[in-house]
Amino acid sequence: MISLKNINLSFADRTIFRKLDWTIPEGSRIGIVGDNGSGKTTLFRVILGFVEADDGLIEISKGSGHSIGYLPQDLAELEPISVMAYLRKRQGLDKIEITLDSCKQQFFTDQSFTKVYEEALLQFQIHDGYAFESRARQVLKGLGFAETDAERSCAEFSGGWKMRILLSSILLSNPNIMMLDEPTNHLDTESMEWLEFFLKGYTGTLLAISHDRMFLDKLVSQIVEVEQQHLIFYRGNYSHYLSEKARRMDAQTRRLAQRKKSIQKTSKFIERFRYKATKARQVQSRIKMLERTENLEISSSEKSVAIKFPDAPKSGREVLSAKHLSHCYGSEFVFRNLNFVISRGEKIALVGVNGAGKSTLTRLLSKDELPAEGEIHHGLDVKLGFFSQESARNLNYSRTVWEEIFECSGSLDDQERRNLLGAFLFSGDEIMKTIAVLSGGEKSRLALLKLLLNASNLLILDEPTNHLDLQTKRIFQNALLRYRGTVIIVSHDRDFLDRLVNRVIELRDGKLMDYPGNYSYFIEKRHELSLTESSLTDAVNNRPVKTESQSRMVKENKRIDAEERNRLYRLRSSLKKDLAEVESSIMEMERKKKENENILCQPDIYRDPTTVRRLQKELKDIDVLLKLKYIHWDDLTRHLETL
């Protein structure tokens, strides 16, 4: 259990938390939400002790306090060792194995290592050491890693993949408490779905900060909103939170209206009879009543601003076409021979695993980069707006935020400009900052806002929601729903895509697959296709493979099967070698035990008490060691049978 009592925290002149009280029972599944900058990550860091509160008390029960898995939102720097070595080290298996090896070497020279060996072997079994590599490879595969990635150095991976490695280590450790700060930020949709499936089986306490509505809907049973220095609690998942928050807001609005009506009525009575002697007592009573009346305000940070795209000329019916499109970096092709047409008014999601080529394709479609092969044609009167997650090329770094927006929002007044900037998390003095000093996320948000203020009839958006909080994301989504032009969007936010798009294009293995429907339809059809592919694989020995795609699929499955067989063979060989060593050691100790027992059975031996005591001590030590060896032998045998 985690308990926060009367927590206060300020940074300089800004109050972050005021008198927070929160008790988190064991086994809770809680989603933490709130505007960017409201203090969600800081709340995690206070619980973990990374940030010291000004006042208050934080208690974590002893049963779980030593077992917390924390995934930070910031980039993780990992040691330059192999992924598998890193995962073993994070679990403490490397130290346990060193201890076991050391004890094995010392068995016959120093009996004091017996207890150390027994404890180390117990810890190895608790950590499921023999099956660890197999479990680790399953987790890595679920999070999108290739089979060979386990042997690559952590230093070779990009920041997003390093976060996946860190997440893998947390999942494998199975901590009592799991604290995940934006765990889906660096995952593609397939990896997200696998993570959700994994976490559904997790029995510990789960705390997750997330802007992914679908993730929260599937996994949490309580929402805690960080708002205006306080915590607001809602039972249920994120969808229930939205409806319950709306209900509370309606009730609060009605109470406010009733309070205002009562105040107006009281004020009129006071003004009417203020100078009438016969009503003096009643007037004074109502004046005191007004003084005691608390100001009732709607405590919500909900943004009411709406974004409306400026009108642009209607484009031709065929907005964009790609013919025999291929692209490569060096000799490595990202995709080959893509052919498709995009029509006016379509809203298309471009999906695929990380590395499939989604961002590359958006750059080609926007003509920001030239293809290696093939051609791209923009239709009649197409006015393009392109948002790239990789650069802020539409920004003038020498200007302030206000100057940059002022230039492209000529028809708006100052208040409307401030409202739009506020919706994208720029408020107060922040709008006078020079763009050059903004963070990467702030630059991305500003570039997106500027893009939305320019007239266009084709939007190509590469991960536009990465730096938006849930409320701003809804504002942006509603604007896109009202947008009359054509949209091509790359996003990992499944709920965002589900409401918005009417067509899904998937890049898979360098090829294009087209699904005429929303994201849920795509998931359903992809699942059906996966089942079909499995059926084809099962039947491959009974009928010839007729198509090129089926042939590639069968070859890939055979390759994967062969790699798995080789891996299991290596693991079995290693276990058999260990088993042979243990059996040899047992035989030697049993031989020595029998030899000592035979000597002690000779009557003459008792004439030499010193020798008797030595032999009896050796027998006692051998019995202890044999007990440990039998445990080790049984454990090895059990794991061999499992494999």
VOGU-63610 format. One record per residue (C-alpha): residue in three letters; z, y, x. Coordinates in steps of 0.2 Angstrom, whole numbers, plus 5000, padded with zeros to 4 digits. Each point is the difference from the previous one (the first is absolute). Example, Ala and Ser with C-alpha at 12.3 -4.5 7.8 and 13.67 -1.06 7.14 Angstrom:
2
ALA503949785062
SER499750175006
# end
This chain:
643
MET500050005000
ILE499650185006
SER501150144994
LEU499750195002
LYS501450114995
ASN499950194999
ILE498650025013
ASN499650185005
LEU498650045012
SER499250165006
PHE498750055013
ALA500250185006
ASP500150104984
ARG499249874989
THR501049884990
ILE499349824999
PHE501349914990
ARG501550064990
LYS501449884995
LEU499049844999
ASP500949854993
TRP499049845000
THR500649814999
ILE498649875004
PRO500649834995
GLU499349855010
GLY498449934994
SER499450174993
ARG498150045000
ILE499950195000
GLY498550125002
ILE500350175007
VAL498950144994
GLY499950195001
ASP498950145006
ASN499550005018
GLY501450095010
SER501349964986
GLY501049905013
LYS499549814997
THR499849965018
THR501550105005
LEU501049904987
PHE499549845009
ARG500550075016
VAL501750054994
ILE500349834993
LEU499549925017
GLY501150125010
PHE498550095009
VAL500550164992
GLU501850054998
ALA500550084983
ASP501050165000
ASP501349924988
GLY500349844991
LEU500249815003
ILE498749865002
GLU500549824999
ILE499049855002
SER500949834997
LYS500349895015
GLY499049864992
SER498450105002
GLY500350145011
HIS499449915016
SER498449944992
ILE498950154995
GLY498150005002
TYR499350185001
LEU498250054999
PRO499850185005
GLN498550114994
ASP499750075017
LEU498949915013
ALA500849855009
GLU499949985018
LEU500149825006
GLU500249915016
PRO498449955010
ILE500349824997
SER499149884988
VAL500250014982
MET500849834999
ALA501250035014
TYR500550174992
LEU500449914984
ARG501049865009
LYS500950145009
ARG500450104984
GLN500849844993
GLY501049975016
LEU499249835003
ASP499550045018
LYS501850025005
ILE500549844991
GLU498649905008
ILE500550075017
THR501849944997
LEU499549834994
ASP498949985015
SER501450055012
CYS501349894991
LYS498849855002
GLN499950025018
GLN501950025002
PHE500449854989
PHE500549885014
THR500750125013
ASP501150114989
GLN500749934983
SER500650184995
PHE498350034994
THR500249884985
LYS500750134988
VAL498750125005
TYR498649884997
GLU500749954983
GLU500150184994
ALA498350045007
LEU499249854991
LEU500950044984
GLN499350185001
PHE498349935004
GLN500149894984
ILE500650154990
HIS498550105005
ASP498949854996
GLY499450015018
TYR498849855000
ALA499150064985
PHE500050185004
GLU498350015008
SER499249924984
ARG500950134989
ALA499650145011
ARG498149964999
GLN500149994982
VAL500850174998
LEU498750085013
LYS498649924990
GLY500750074984
LEU500050175007
GLY498249995006
PHE500149945018
ALA498849885007
GLU500649845007
THR499750055018
ASP500950174998
ALA501749915003
GLU499649985018
ARG499450185003
SER501150135007
CYS500950124987
ALA499350155011
GLU498249964995
PHE500350034982
SER499850174991
GLY501550094992
GLY499749924983
TRP499949835007
LYS501650025010
MET500850054984
ARG499449834993
ILE500749915015
LEU501750094997
LEU500049954981
SER499649825005
SER501649995011
ILE501050074985
LEU499349884988
LEU500349855012
SER501850055003
ASN500449994981
PRO501450135002
ASN501450034986
ILE499350184998
MET498250055001
MET499750195001
LEU498150034999
ASP499350185002
GLU498250014993
PRO499749815005
THR498250014992
ASN499450155010
HIS499149905013
LEU499549854989
ASP498349964992
THR500149944982
GLU500049815004
SER501450025012
MET501050104987
GLU499849864987
TRP500649875013
LEU501550115004
GLU500450024982
PHE499949814998
PHE501249985015
LEU501350134994
LYS500149924983
GLY500849855008
TYR501250115010
THR501849984994
GLY500950145010
THR500250184996
LEU498350095000
LEU499950195002
ALA498250075000
ILE499350185002
SER498249994993
HIS498750114992
ASP499149844994
ARG500349984982
MET499449824998
PHE501149955015
LEU501650074991
ASP499549934983
LYS499949835007
LEU501549995011
VAL501450124995
SER501250004985
GLN500850175003
ILE499350175005
VAL501050135009
GLU499250175000
VAL500550135014
GLU499950174992
GLN500850175003
GLN501349935013
HIS500649864987
LEU499649824995
ILE499449964983
PHE500149824994
TYR498849914989
ARG500049814995
GLY498449915000
ASN498450015011
TYR498950155003
SER499150004983
HIS501649994991
TYR500750155011
LEU498550114995
SER500349964981
GLU501950025002
LYS499850165010
ALA498850074987
ARG501349964986
ARG501450085009
MET498950155003
ASP499650014982
ALA501849994995
GLN500550135013
THR498650124993
ARG500749984982
ARG501850035006
LEU499450155009
ALA499050074985
GLN501649974989
ARG501150085012
LYS498950155001
LYS499950014982
SER501950004998
ILE500250135014
GLN498750114991
LYS501049984984
THR501650045008
SER499350155009
LYS499350074984
PHE501749984991
ILE500950095015
GLU498750155000
ARG500150024981
PHE501950004998
ARG500550065018
TYR500750174993
LYS500749934983
ALA501950005001
THR500149864987
LYS498949885010
ALA500850055017
ARG501049835002
GLN498449904996
VAL498950105012
GLN501249985014
SER500149814996
ARG498149995001
ILE499950105016
LYS501249885009
MET499049864993
LEU498550075008
GLU500950025017
ARG500549824999
THR498349944996
GLU499249925015
ASN498250045005
LEU498949854995
GLU498549985011
ILE498749865001
SER500449925017
SER498349935004
SER498850035014
GLU498549934990
LYS498550105004
SER499150074984
VAL498550085010
ALA498349924996
ILE498549995012
LYS498350034992
PHE498449975010
PRO498850155000
ASP498449964991
ALA498549955010
PRO498249974996
LYS499649834993
SER499249885013
GLY498649884997
ARG500349844992
GLU500049905016
VAL501350095011
LEU499949895016
SER499149855006
ALA500249895016
LYS498649895006
HIS500349865013
LEU501550105007
SER500849935016
HIS501250075012
CYS500749945016
TYR501150065015
GLY499349935016
SER499449834996
GLU501249974986
PHE499350024982
VAL501350074987
PHE498849964986
ARG498149954998
ASN498650034988
LEU501050084986
ASN499050054985
PHE500650104985
VAL499750144988
ILE501350124992
SER499750094984
ARG500650174993
GLY501750004993
GLU500649835008
LYS501750005007
ILE500049865014
ALA501449935010
LEU499549945017
VAL501249865005
GLY500249875014
VAL501349945013
ASN500450125014
GLY498649995013
ALA498749964987
GLY499050165002
LYS500650114985
SER500250165010
THR498549975010
LEU499049984984
THR500750164993
ARG499450095015
LEU498349934999
LEU499850044981
SER500550185004
LYS498850015014
ASP501450045012
GLU499449865011
LEU498349925002
PRO499849814996
ALA499449885013
GLU498749934988
GLY499450044983
GLU500050164990
ILE501150114988
HIS499250114987
HIS500950134989
GLY499250044983
LEU499450164992
ASP501250155000
VAL501449905008
LYS501450115006
LEU501249905011
GLY501850025003
PHE500749885014
PHE501849975004
SER500349905016
GLN501749945005
GLU499650015018
SER499750185002
ALA500350174992
ARG498350065004
ASN499950124985
LEU501550105006
ASN500050165011
TYR501549975011
SER500250195004
ARG500350054982
THR501649994990
VAL500149884985
TRP499950144988
GLU498550075009
GLU499149845000
ILE500349974981
PHE499650184996
GLU498249995007
CYS499549854988
SER501050054984
GLY499250174996
SER500149984981
LEU501949965000
ASP501450135000
ASP501450005013
GLN501249904988
GLU498749874997
ARG499749985018
ARG501949985003
ASN500149874986
LEU498749905008
LEU500750015017
GLY501749954993
ALA499249854992
PHE499549955017
LEU501750035008
PHE499750175007
SER501350134994
GLY501050155005
ASP499750065018
GLU499049845004
ILE498450074993
MET500150135014
LYS500049875014
THR498549995012
ILE499049844996
ALA500149955019
VAL501949974999
LEU499949894984
SER500449825001
GLY498649874998
GLY500549974982
GLU500150184996
LYS498250035007
SER499449854989
ARG500750074984
LEU499350175004
ALA498349945004
LEU500149904983
LEU500550154990
LYS498650105008
LEU498849874996
LEU500550004982
LEU499750184998
ASN498249995005
ALA498649964988
SER499349835002
ASN499349864990
LEU500349855012
LEU501749975008
ILE500249885015
LEU501949985003
ASP500749905014
GLU501949964996
PRO500350174992
THR501749954993
ASN500849955016
HIS501150165001
LEU500350034982
ASP501649974991
LEU499949914983
GLN500050164989
THR498650085010
LYS499149845000
ARG500050004981
ILE499450185000
PHE498649955011
GLN499649854991
ASN499950094983
ALA498850135008
LEU498849865006
LEU500149924983
ARG499350164993
TYR498850035014
ARG498249994993
GLY499249955017
THR499949845009
VAL501449935011
ILE500149885014
ILE501849975006
VAL500949895013
SER501849984995
HIS501449875002
ASP500850074984
ARG499649864988
ASP500750094984
PHE499150165005
LEU498449905001
ASP500349904984
ARG500150154989
LEU498550095009
VAL498649895005
ASN498749914989
ARG499249905015
VAL500649925016
ILE499049975015
GLU500949885013
LEU499549985018
ARG500449835005
ASP499449915016
GLY498750135003
LYS499249984983
LEU500150104984
MET500749934983
ASP499850104984
TYR501249994985
PRO499650104984
GLY501850044994
ASN501650085005
TYR501249945014
SER500949874989
TYR498349924995
PHE499649995019
ILE501649915004
GLU499749884985
LYS498249965006
ARG500549995018
HIS501349874996
GLU498749904990
LEU498850015015
SER501449945011
LEU500349854989
THR498149965000
GLU500050015019
SER501549885001
SER499149884988
LEU498450015011
THR501049965015
ASP500849854992
ALA498349934995
VAL499150045016
ASN500149815006
ASN499349944983
ARG498450124999
PRO498950105011
VAL500350185003
LYS498550094992
THR500350195004
GLU500250095016
SER501750084993
GLN500749834996
SER499549945017
ARG500950145009
MET501549974989
VAL500149825004
LYS499850035019
GLU501350134999
ASN501249884991
LYS499649875013
ARG500450115014
ILE501750054992
ASP500449824997
ALA499649965018
GLU501150145006
GLU501449944989
ARG499849825006
ASN500050065018
ARG501550114997
LEU501049854992
TYR499449895014
ARG500850115013
LEU501650024990
ARG500149814997
SER499749975019
SER501350125005
LEU501349934988
LYS499649825006
LYS500250055018
ASP501750074995
LEU500449854990
ALA499649885015
GLU501150105012
VAL501549994987
GLU499749814998
SER500049985019
SER501650105001
ILE500849904986
MET499549835008
GLU500750065017
MET501650064992
GLU500249844990
ARG499749895016
LYS501350105009
LYS501249984986
LYS499849814999
GLU500249995019
ASN501750104999
GLU500549894986
ASN499749845009
ILE500950065015
LEU501550054989
CYS500049824993
GLN500449935017
PRO501949975002
ASP500050045019
ILE499450184996
TYR501750054993
ARG500849985017
ASP499150175004
PRO500650134987
THR499050145008
THR498349904997
VAL500649964983
ARG500350184995
ARG498350055008
LEU499149874990
GLN500850044984
LYS499650195002
GLU498249955003
LEU500049904984
LYS500750144990
ASP498850135007
ILE498549874997
ASP500549984982
VAL500050194997
LEU498350025009
LEU499349854990
LYS500650084984
LEU499050165004
LYS498549895006
TYR500049904984
ILE500050174990
HIS498650065010
TRP499049844999
ASP500250004981
ASP499450184999
LEU498549975010
THR499549844990
ARG500250094983
HIS498950145006
LEU498749885006
GLU500049914984
THR499850164991
LEU498550055010
# end
